[in-house]
């Protein structure tokens, strides 16, 4: 007669004779993340019982949402973001970069605006009250700079082009905040003379300005005194123009934040005369026409990760800067847009305010997962008001 003797049967038979080894299962890890310990007990039978406990590390990944898998999308519609963290060579596992991507970019369900309200820019799912401020109110705004669309006259009446006098192309972009003052980037001023440039207000084009546009020389540059080429933390400055701007439907100042601040994933707009397409990148030729494009406000970590190779990135802070763009790419600011605006609608009204000014981004504009850095104007409003006599239109708290 043949017998089938299994390994398990032999093991049990050995234990009955007083020989063998028994090992328990691993215990539950002591921590769900951040590095814990598992233990298990092992006993040997050889003329007696001898037991020992062995241990090993477990769950040695950071206590960070999104570790190894995508985090939940921040929005269910209208464009949100999600991220995951992959292992990296850094000895501090909490310093591994986050990888971001767009999610749920489909439009939200359309609604009907209550009486006295209108749709927010580019949306049919959110409404706001018209603004009664004397700033931040455009002549017209369509419903709908890199891969953006041409702007209409008066659509962004605070947009100012700072022109290279010799080449008659854009030097930088700026924002009218007072009839005598334009806000831009400090790097557009340091190393240049006021006579090198001039400004045009109320135009879409540079070489053949629109009828009724206003051209003025620059009286004085006022870059932030803390700005240096090595540290762009204070890359902001004011241009005092020689001619006082005549305020009309095509020339109006933009509001300052006055307490307002854009939320993460909020849709905003940038506009400028910088390089506007791939051909412009190849020839290094900026646009002669004012172009605007929609951007989203992104977590500051997204820019720190995406622009880590650039020297300036070590100085990025949430206090001084904003991160904006699209993870999918194609929507971006570019060379020539420096000092130009990131404008957002107020949380309480449809009025527009200057949330940021363009500082820098990836060398090749419009790349996927390469958002750009902007100055956070809310943090610099006190500095601005020390030089510019702006009448307050109130304080806005969302």
Legacy VTK file of the C-alpha trace (Angstrom):
# vtk DataFile Version 3.0
C-alpha trace
ASCII
DATASET POLYDATA
POINTS 398 float
0.000 0.000 0.000
1.346 3.468 -0.908
1.046 6.409 1.443
1.213 10.119 0.572
3.111 11.843 3.386
3.047 15.660 3.208
5.697 18.017 4.488
3.213 19.405 6.977
2.534 15.899 8.358
6.252 15.298 8.827
6.546 18.633 10.661
3.733 17.722 13.043
5.224 14.252 13.650
8.596 15.837 14.523
6.967 18.147 17.056
5.286 15.203 18.737
8.732 13.636 19.184
10.113 16.898 20.637
11.979 18.129 17.604
11.358 21.002 15.104
10.595 24.734 14.860
7.411 26.824 14.991
7.327 30.408 13.643
4.352 32.703 14.142
2.991 35.215 11.590
4.358 38.794 11.447
2.508 41.159 13.761
0.705 44.252 12.492
3.119 47.118 11.792
3.377 49.554 14.704
2.941 52.521 12.354
0.887 52.957 9.203
3.547 55.266 7.726
6.818 56.949 8.619
8.628 53.728 9.565
7.372 51.172 12.066
8.267 47.688 13.334
6.854 44.211 12.883
7.717 41.256 15.111
7.158 37.538 15.134
7.991 34.754 17.597
9.996 31.696 16.595
10.265 28.621 18.838
12.601 25.656 18.441
11.916 22.244 19.983
14.986 20.099 20.585
14.643 18.311 23.865
12.923 21.442 25.171
11.322 24.684 24.075
13.514 27.648 23.106
11.769 30.805 21.800
13.047 34.115 20.393
11.470 37.228 18.881
12.685 38.669 15.591
11.765 42.071 14.134
11.962 44.040 10.916
11.112 47.533 9.649
7.871 48.219 7.833
5.847 51.015 6.203
8.975 53.122 5.752
7.286 55.643 3.481
6.488 59.255 4.551
3.208 60.119 6.219
2.259 62.090 3.103
-1.028 61.842 1.260
-0.321 60.522 -2.203
2.759 58.470 -1.333
3.180 56.084 -4.227
-0.410 56.562 -5.456
-2.323 59.575 -6.715
-4.074 61.596 -4.037
-7.801 62.355 -4.451
-8.546 65.164 -6.919
-9.074 68.510 -5.188
-12.191 69.256 -7.266
-14.965 67.178 -8.792
-15.211 69.421 -11.871
-13.857 72.641 -13.297
-10.197 71.682 -13.015
-8.442 70.440 -9.895
-5.124 68.783 -9.170
-3.747 65.649 -7.575
-0.259 64.450 -6.715
1.842 61.498 -5.724
5.253 61.169 -4.114
7.770 58.659 -5.445
10.891 57.452 -3.702
14.002 59.491 -4.434
17.689 59.393 -3.524
17.344 62.017 -0.804
18.264 60.704 2.635
15.316 62.661 4.036
12.307 60.841 2.597
10.067 63.851 3.311
12.028 65.907 0.762
11.203 63.700 -2.196
9.399 65.824 -4.864
5.692 65.645 -5.494
4.466 64.913 -9.014
1.334 66.868 -9.925
-1.256 66.548 -12.676
-4.567 68.122 -13.686
-7.759 66.200 -12.959
-11.523 66.589 -13.407
-11.037 69.371 -15.945
-14.520 68.972 -17.400
-16.838 71.963 -16.979
-19.090 72.043 -13.932
-22.864 71.949 -14.384
-24.267 75.236 -15.630
-26.482 77.257 -13.308
-28.758 80.251 -13.690
-27.466 83.403 -12.024
-29.668 85.103 -9.429
-31.108 88.513 -10.276
-28.435 91.195 -10.091
-25.538 88.797 -10.726
-23.625 87.711 -13.816
-21.430 84.771 -14.717
-17.802 84.818 -13.677
-15.193 85.026 -16.417
-15.143 81.877 -18.524
-17.698 80.055 -16.384
-21.370 79.119 -16.473
-21.345 77.466 -13.052
-20.456 80.443 -10.841
-21.922 83.925 -10.528
-20.870 87.234 -8.959
-22.100 90.742 -8.341
-20.823 93.563 -10.567
-18.115 95.622 -8.895
-18.612 99.255 -7.877
-14.878 99.914 -7.513
-13.144 102.543 -9.653
-10.469 100.018 -10.585
-10.417 96.515 -12.031
-13.473 96.984 -14.279
-12.756 96.231 -17.949
-14.630 97.625 -20.906
-15.650 94.166 -22.077
-14.632 90.614 -21.293
-15.149 87.687 -23.660
-16.705 84.463 -22.379
-14.258 82.268 -23.260
0.249 84.332 -23.758
1.543 81.299 -24.692
-0.976 79.499 -26.838
-3.480 82.105 -25.650
-5.853 84.265 -27.647
-5.703 87.877 -28.894
-7.258 90.417 -26.551
-9.899 92.954 -27.508
-9.315 96.670 -27.091
-10.279 97.636 -23.545
-10.525 94.032 -22.374
-7.569 94.484 -20.023
-7.352 98.297 -19.797
-4.586 98.253 -17.168
-2.177 96.343 -19.428
0.914 98.426 -20.205
3.626 97.488 -22.690
7.143 98.681 -21.842
8.899 99.039 -25.194
12.591 98.698 -26.077
13.228 102.056 -27.722
15.829 100.825 -30.207
14.180 97.581 -31.297
10.542 98.670 -30.923
9.610 95.335 -29.384
8.416 94.541 -25.905
10.961 94.928 -23.131
8.547 93.921 -20.381
4.884 94.142 -19.462
3.365 96.234 -16.696
0.148 97.124 -14.896
-1.379 100.560 -14.447
-2.243 100.990 -10.752
-2.462 104.830 -10.704
-2.502 107.509 -13.432
1.215 108.128 -12.762
2.417 104.665 -11.753
2.962 101.278 -13.407
3.825 98.113 -11.450
6.252 95.663 -13.064
9.276 93.468 -12.268
12.522 94.771 -10.765
14.608 92.802 -13.255
13.028 94.941 -16.009
14.665 97.997 -14.408
17.966 96.993 -12.821
20.769 97.373 -15.374
18.683 99.613 -17.645
18.212 103.345 -17.990
14.838 105.064 -18.053
15.749 106.396 -21.514
16.125 102.831 -22.868
12.364 102.270 -22.830
8.983 103.952 -23.096
5.443 102.844 -22.230
2.235 102.562 -24.239
-1.153 102.472 -22.502
-4.485 101.518 -24.058
-3.159 99.562 -27.025
-3.156 96.001 -28.274
-0.258 96.465 -30.696
3.220 97.969 -30.401
4.419 98.991 -33.875
1.046 100.458 -34.865
-0.629 101.428 -31.580
-4.430 101.599 -31.440
-6.103 104.948 -32.014
-6.454 106.758 -28.702
-3.523 104.949 -27.085
-1.203 106.930 -24.810
2.583 106.885 -25.139
4.832 108.183 -22.371
8.469 108.227 -21.370
9.596 106.921 -18.003
10.401 109.504 -15.333
12.033 107.117 -12.852
12.508 103.435 -12.047
11.756 102.353 -8.466
12.892 98.717 -8.088
12.464 97.188 -4.644
15.612 97.993 -2.680
15.953 94.360 -1.517
16.092 92.994 -5.054
19.320 91.513 -6.441
20.016 89.329 -9.471
21.065 86.537 -7.111
17.902 86.705 -5.020
14.620 87.294 -6.859
12.519 87.237 -3.688
11.817 90.959 -4.163
11.528 91.030 -7.952
9.019 93.855 -8.030
9.294 97.511 -8.970
7.410 100.664 -9.894
7.743 102.853 -12.971
6.872 106.508 -12.532
5.674 107.730 -15.937
6.161 111.282 -17.244
2.659 111.853 -18.614
-0.336 111.383 -16.367
-2.590 108.745 -17.876
-5.999 109.914 -19.075
-8.489 107.443 -17.666
-11.056 106.229 -20.192
-12.684 102.979 -21.316
-9.381 101.663 -22.711
-7.075 102.942 -19.951
-8.004 102.083 -16.367
-6.053 101.039 -13.267
-6.277 97.546 -11.862
-7.160 97.053 -8.191
-4.660 95.855 -5.603
-5.632 92.801 -3.491
-6.648 94.739 -0.349
-6.904 91.503 1.622
-8.171 89.337 -1.238
-6.121 86.302 -2.198
-6.593 83.649 -4.879
-7.373 80.130 -3.734
-5.591 77.019 -4.989
-7.118 75.874 -8.299
-8.793 79.257 -8.859
-8.914 80.275 -12.512
-7.173 83.573 -13.245
-5.806 85.334 -16.326
-2.435 86.622 -17.493
-1.821 88.952 -20.433
1.231 90.337 -22.172
3.289 90.924 -25.297
5.843 88.162 -24.716
6.652 85.181 -26.933
3.292 83.686 -27.825
3.937 80.468 -29.747
6.490 77.844 -30.756
7.680 79.865 -33.754
8.381 82.800 -31.466
10.466 80.515 -29.268
12.562 79.382 -32.228
13.238 82.929 -33.441
13.166 84.505 -29.957
10.566 86.974 -31.220
7.937 88.386 -28.841
4.389 89.140 -29.899
3.446 92.522 -31.327
-0.118 91.917 -30.146
-1.562 91.668 -26.637
-2.340 88.014 -25.851
-4.183 86.653 -22.806
-4.513 83.142 -21.448
-6.287 81.460 -18.545
-4.146 79.971 -15.770
-4.897 78.230 -12.481
-3.340 79.042 -9.126
-1.321 75.988 -8.081
0.345 74.841 -4.839
3.745 76.487 -4.321
5.252 72.979 -4.005
4.297 72.353 -7.625
6.657 75.122 -8.737
9.377 74.085 -6.300
9.353 70.589 -7.771
8.961 71.604 -11.403
11.609 74.351 -11.328
14.049 72.730 -8.901
16.918 72.860 -11.421
16.795 76.672 -11.583
18.960 78.634 -9.159
16.199 81.095 -8.270
13.879 78.373 -7.035
15.678 78.056 -3.711
14.248 81.477 -2.794
10.599 80.687 -3.562
8.300 81.154 -0.563
4.545 81.006 -0.174
4.662 84.467 1.420
6.409 86.199 -1.470
5.307 84.168 -4.472
2.448 82.552 -6.360
2.650 79.464 -8.560
0.372 79.441 -11.609
-0.044 77.601 -14.889
-1.418 74.312 -16.197
0.142 70.902 -15.565
-0.943 69.843 -19.042
1.283 72.581 -20.497
0.636 74.882 -23.472
-0.764 77.717 -21.300
2.073 79.866 -19.986
3.839 83.194 -19.808
7.128 83.589 -21.658
10.043 85.941 -22.360
8.716 89.488 -22.705
5.844 88.887 -20.280
7.975 89.737 -17.220
6.195 92.158 -14.899
2.842 91.397 -16.485
-0.230 90.454 -14.476
-1.927 87.491 -12.946
-5.371 88.970 -12.452
-8.182 87.245 -10.589
-11.775 88.135 -9.867
-12.624 89.086 -6.320
-14.296 86.540 -4.103
-17.167 88.949 -3.381
-17.636 90.656 -6.772
-16.759 90.353 -10.457
-14.068 93.036 -10.084
-10.499 92.176 -11.081
-7.452 92.611 -8.873
-3.736 92.154 -9.395
-2.830 88.940 -7.603
0.660 88.513 -9.077
3.284 89.772 -11.515
5.382 87.535 -13.772
8.887 86.639 -12.546
10.236 83.515 -14.253
9.493 80.013 -15.457
11.047 77.202 -17.469
13.419 78.262 -20.253
11.166 76.666 -22.875
7.688 78.021 -22.270
4.506 75.991 -22.296
6.062 72.687 -21.265
4.005 70.039 -19.498
4.307 70.137 -15.689
6.248 73.428 -15.786
4.165 76.163 -14.114
5.708 79.586 -13.529
6.528 81.842 -10.586
4.865 85.183 -9.875
5.245 87.763 -7.144
2.471 87.708 -4.528
1.185 91.297 -4.680
-0.821 90.913 -1.475
2.466 90.686 0.401
3.809 93.856 -1.238
0.760 96.124 -1.073
2.078 98.038 1.937
5.366 98.687 0.092
3.443 99.908 -2.958
1.225 102.240 -0.941
4.268 103.850 0.690
5.136 105.242 -2.756
1.831 105.453 -4.621
-1.152 107.492 -3.339
-3.831 104.881 -4.023
-7.276 105.410 -2.552
-8.436 102.318 -0.697
-11.600 100.682 -2.017
-12.105 98.633 1.157
-10.839 95.408 2.621
-11.951 92.122 1.112
-12.195 88.958 3.199
-13.533 85.751 1.686
LINES 2 400
144 0 1 2 3 4 5 6 7 8 9 10 11 12 13 14 15 16 17 18 19 20 21 22 23 24 25 26 27 28 29 30 31 32 33 34 35 36 37 38 39 40 41 42 43 44 45 46 47 48 49 50 51 52 53 54 55 56 57 58 59 60 61 62 63 64 65 66 67 68 69 70 71 72 73 74 75 76 77 78 79 80 81 82 83 84 85 86 87 88 89 90 91 92 93 94 95 96 97 98 99 100 101 102 103 104 105 106 107 108 109 110 111 112 113 114 115 116 117 118 119 120 121 122 123 124 125 126 127 128 129 130 131 132 133 134 135 136 137 138 139 140 141 142 143
254 144 145 146 147 148 149 150 151 152 153 154 155 156 157 158 159 160 161 162 163 164 165 166 167 168 169 170 171 172 173 174 175 176 177 178 179 180 181 182 183 184 185 186 187 188 189 190 191 192 193 194 195 196 197 198 199 200 201 202 203 204 205 206 207 208 209 210 211 212 213 214 215 216 217 218 219 220 221 222 223 224 225 226 227 228 229 230 231 232 233 234 235 236 237 238 239 240 241 242 243 244 245 246 247 248 249 250 251 252 253 254 255 256 257 258 259 260 261 262 263 264 265 266 267 268 269 270 271 272 273 274 275 276 277 278 279 280 281 282 283 284 285 286 287 288 289 290 291 292 293 294 295 296 297 298 299 300 301 302 303 304 305 306 307 308 309 310 311 312 313 314 315 316 317 318 319 320 321 322 323 324 325 326 327 328 329 330 331 332 333 334 335 336 337 338 339 340 341 342 343 344 345 346 347 348 349 350 351 352 353 354 355 356 357 358 359 360 361 362 363 364 365 366 367 368 369 370 371 372 373 374 375 376 377 378 379 380 381 382 383 384 385 386 387 388 389 390 391 392 393 394 395 396 397
